[in-house]
């Protein structure tokens, strides 16, 4: 009987090694702490894959509100509080909450709400807002330093 149990255990281990295993990520009581993360440590040499094997979208939430959706049928990405139906590859909807749709900042402009370049939609149309001093320049060329030929400038 001991030999049979030993062989059953060995066969069970071999069978389990031939199948992929999946799990749900969680911590005890779902009460995370500093240092908890989803992913692998730096010693792992393979990517993290976020996947849903069923025919359903992948949703990202914070504070109980859906913030981003990746559609299962199209791959379209929707970003916005409670926004679940993107209509293009990247669809941003602020639902009138922030009055801003897309903002680009960097170390030169700063990272605050009134820094950088902003695109927003309003009832009257679309606003492109250069929130820094200086000109708006439309240029042509492919210089990595940004020294391309200015074709039009708005001061």
DRENDO-1510 file (C-alpha; in Angstrom, 1 decimal, always signed):
<recs>
REC; n; res; u; v; w
REC; 1; UNK; +0.0; +0.0; +0.0 .
REC; 2; UNK; +2.9; +2.4; +0.8 .
REC; 3; UNK; +4.4; +1.8; -2.7 .
REC; 4; UNK; +1.1; +2.4; -4.4 .
REC; 5; UNK; +0.6; +5.7; -2.5 .
REC; 6; UNK; +4.2; +6.8; -3.4 .
REC; 7; UNK; +3.6; +6.0; -7.1 .
REC; 8; UNK; +0.3; +7.8; -7.1 .
REC; 9; UNK; +1.9; +10.9; -5.7 .
REC; 10; UNK; +4.7; +10.7; -8.3 .
REC; 11; UNK; +2.2; +10.3; -11.1 .
REC; 12; UNK; +0.1; +13.2; -9.8 .
REC; 13; UNK; +3.2; +15.5; -9.7 .
REC; 14; UNK; +4.1; +14.5; -13.3 .
REC; 15; UNK; +0.6; +15.1; -14.5 .
REC; 16; UNK; +0.4; +18.5; -12.8 .
REC; 17; UNK; +3.7; +19.6; -14.3 .
REC; 18; UNK; +2.3; +19.1; -17.8 .
REC; 19; UNK; -0.6; +21.6; -17.3 .
REC; 20; UNK; -0.7; +25.4; -17.0 .
REC; 21; UNK; -1.9; +26.6; -13.6 .
REC; 22; UNK; -3.8; +29.8; -13.0 .
REC; 23; UNK; -4.8; +31.7; -9.9 .
REC; 24; UNK; -6.5; +34.8; -8.7 .
REC; 25; UNK; -4.3; +37.4; -7.1 .
REC; 26; UNK; -5.2; +38.3; -3.5 .
REC; 27; UNK; -3.8; +38.8; -0.1 .
REC; 28; UNK; -5.2; +37.5; +3.2 .
REC; 29; UNK; -8.5; +39.3; +3.8 .
REC; 30; UNK; -7.9; +41.4; +0.6 .
REC; 31; UNK; -6.3; +44.0; +2.9 .
REC; 32; UNK; -3.2; +45.0; +1.0 .
REC; 33; UNK; -0.1; +46.7; +2.6 .
REC; 34; UNK; +2.9; +48.7; +1.5 .
REC; 35; UNK; +5.0; +46.5; -0.7 .
REC; 36; UNK; +2.2; +44.4; -2.1 .
REC; 37; UNK; +2.0; +44.3; -5.9 .
REC; 38; UNK; +0.6; +42.3; -8.8 .
REC; 39; UNK; +3.4; +40.9; -10.9 .
REC; 40; UNK; +6.8; +39.2; -10.7 .
REC; 41; UNK; +10.0; +40.2; -9.0 .
REC; 42; UNK; +13.0; +41.3; -11.0 .
REC; 43; UNK; +14.5; +37.8; -11.1 .
REC; 44; UNK; +11.7; +36.5; -13.4 .
REC; 45; UNK; +12.6; +36.6; -17.1 .
REC; 46; UNK; +9.1; +36.6; -18.6 .
REC; 47; UNK; +6.3; +39.2; -19.0 .
REC; 48; UNK; +3.3; +39.7; -16.8 .
REC; 49; UNK; +0.2; +38.8; -18.8 .
REC; 50; UNK; -3.2; +40.2; -17.9 .
REC; 51; UNK; -5.8; +38.0; -19.5 .
REC; 52; UNK; -9.4; +36.9; -19.5 .
REC; 53; UNK; -9.9; +33.6; -21.2 .
REC; 54; UNK; -13.6; +34.1; -21.5 .
REC; 55; UNK; -15.5; +36.4; -23.9 .
REC; 56; UNK; -15.6; +39.4; -21.5 .
REC; 57; UNK; -13.9; +42.8; -21.3 .
REC; 58; UNK; -11.1; +43.5; -18.8 .
REC; 59; UNK; -12.1; +46.3; -16.4 .
REC; 60; UNK; -9.8; +48.3; -14.1 .
REC; 61; UNK; -11.4; +50.0; -11.0 .
REC; 62; UNK; -10.4; +52.3; -8.2 .
REC; 63; UNK; -12.5; +53.2; -5.2 .
REC; 64; UNK; -15.3; +51.0; -6.4 .
REC; 65; UNK; -15.6; +52.9; -9.8 .
REC; 66; UNK; -14.6; +51.5; -13.1 .
REC; 67; UNK; -11.8; +53.7; -14.6 .
REC; 68; UNK; -10.7; +51.8; -17.7 .
REC; 69; UNK; -12.1; +49.0; -20.0 .
REC; 70; UNK; -10.4; +46.9; -22.7 .
REC; 71; UNK; -13.2; +45.5; -24.9 .
REC; 72; UNK; -13.1; +41.8; -25.6 .
REC; 73; UNK; -14.6; +42.1; -29.1 .
REC; 74; UNK; -12.5; +45.0; -30.6 .
REC; 75; UNK; -9.5; +45.6; -28.3 .
REC; 76; UNK; -10.8; +49.2; -27.9 .
REC; 77; UNK; -9.7; +50.9; -24.7 .
REC; 78; UNK; -12.0; +53.2; -22.9 .
REC; 79; UNK; -10.8; +55.5; -20.1 .
REC; 80; UNK; -13.1; +57.5; -17.8 .
REC; 81; UNK; -15.1; +57.1; -14.6 .
REC; 82; UNK; -17.9; +54.6; -15.3 .
REC; 83; UNK; -17.2; +54.6; -19.0 .
REC; 84; UNK; -17.7; +51.1; -20.4 .
REC; 85; UNK; -18.4; +51.5; -24.1 .
REC; 86; UNK; -15.3; +52.8; -26.1 .
REC; 87; UNK; -16.0; +53.4; -29.8 .
REC; 88; UNK; -12.3; +53.7; -31.0 .
REC; 89; UNK; -8.9; +52.3; -30.2 .
REC; 90; UNK; -8.4; +54.9; -27.5 .
REC; 91; UNK; -11.6; +56.6; -26.3 .
REC; 92; UNK; -11.4; +59.0; -23.4 .
REC; 93; UNK; -14.6; +60.2; -21.7 .
REC; 94; UNK; -14.5; +62.5; -18.6 .
REC; 95; UNK; -18.3; +62.5; -18.2 .
REC; 96; UNK; -18.1; +66.2; -17.5 .
REC; 97; UNK; -16.3; +65.5; -14.2 .
REC; 98; UNK; -12.9; +67.2; -14.9 .
REC; 99; UNK; -13.5; +69.3; -18.0 .
REC; 100; UNK; -10.3; +68.0; -19.5 .
REC; 101; UNK; -9.8; +65.1; -21.9 .
REC; 102; UNK; -6.1; +64.8; -22.6 .
REC; 103; UNK; -3.1; +66.5; -21.0 .
REC; 104; UNK; +0.6; +66.3; -21.8 .
REC; 105; UNK; +3.2; +67.6; -19.4 .
REC; 106; UNK; +6.9; +67.0; -18.8 .
REC; 107; UNK; +9.7; +68.2; -16.5 .
REC; 108; UNK; +10.0; +71.5; -18.4 .
REC; 109; UNK; +6.3; +72.4; -18.2 .
REC; 110; UNK; +5.5; +71.0; -14.7 .
REC; 111; UNK; +2.9; +68.4; -13.9 .
REC; 112; UNK; +0.1; +70.5; -12.4 .
REC; 113; UNK; -3.5; +71.0; -13.7 .
REC; 114; UNK; -2.5; +74.3; -15.3 .
REC; 115; UNK; +0.7; +73.0; -17.0 .
REC; 116; UNK; +1.5; +71.6; -20.4 .
REC; 117; UNK; -0.9; +71.1; -23.3 .
REC; 118; UNK; -4.6; +70.3; -22.9 .
REC; 119; UNK; -7.3; +69.1; -25.2 .
REC; 120; UNK; -10.9; +69.3; -24.0 .
REC; 121; UNK; -14.3; +69.1; -25.5 .
REC; 122; UNK; -17.0; +71.7; -24.7 .
REC; 123; UNK; -20.5; +72.3; -26.0 .
REC; 124; UNK; -19.1; +74.7; -28.6 .
REC; 125; UNK; -16.5; +72.4; -29.9 .
REC; 126; UNK; -12.9; +71.4; -29.1 .
REC; 127; UNK; -10.4; +73.5; -27.2 .
REC; 128; UNK; -6.6; +73.0; -27.7 .
REC; 129; UNK; -5.0; +74.8; -24.8 .
REC; 130; UNK; -1.3; +75.6; -24.7 .
REC; 131; UNK; -1.0; +76.4; -21.0 .
REC; 132; UNK; +2.6; +77.7; -21.1 .
REC; 133; UNK; +4.1; +81.0; -22.3 .
REC; 134; UNK; +5.5; +80.9; -25.8 .
REC; 135; UNK; +4.3; +80.1; -29.3 .
REC; 136; UNK; +2.4; +77.3; -30.7 .
REC; 137; UNK; +4.5; +75.9; -33.5 .
REC; 138; UNK; +3.5; +73.4; -36.2 .
REC; 139; UNK; +6.7; +72.0; -37.7 .
REC; 140; UNK; +7.9; +69.4; -40.3 .
REC; 141; UNK; +10.9; +67.1; -40.1 .
REC; 142; UNK; +12.1; +64.3; -38.0 .
REC; 143; UNK; +14.9; +65.8; -36.0 .
REC; 144; UNK; +15.2; +64.0; -32.6 .
REC; 145; UNK; +16.2; +67.3; -31.0 .
REC; 146; UNK; +13.0; +68.9; -32.1 .
REC; 147; UNK; +14.8; +71.4; -34.3 .
REC; 148; UNK; +12.4; +70.9; -37.3 .
REC; 149; UNK; +11.4; +73.6; -39.8 .
REC; 150; UNK; +8.5; +75.6; -38.3 .
REC; 151; UNK; +5.7; +75.8; -40.9 .
REC; 152; UNK; +3.2; +77.9; -38.9 .
REC; 153; UNK; +3.4; +79.6; -35.5 .
REC; 154; UNK; +0.7; +81.2; -33.3 .
REC; 155; UNK; +1.8; +83.7; -30.7 .
</recs>
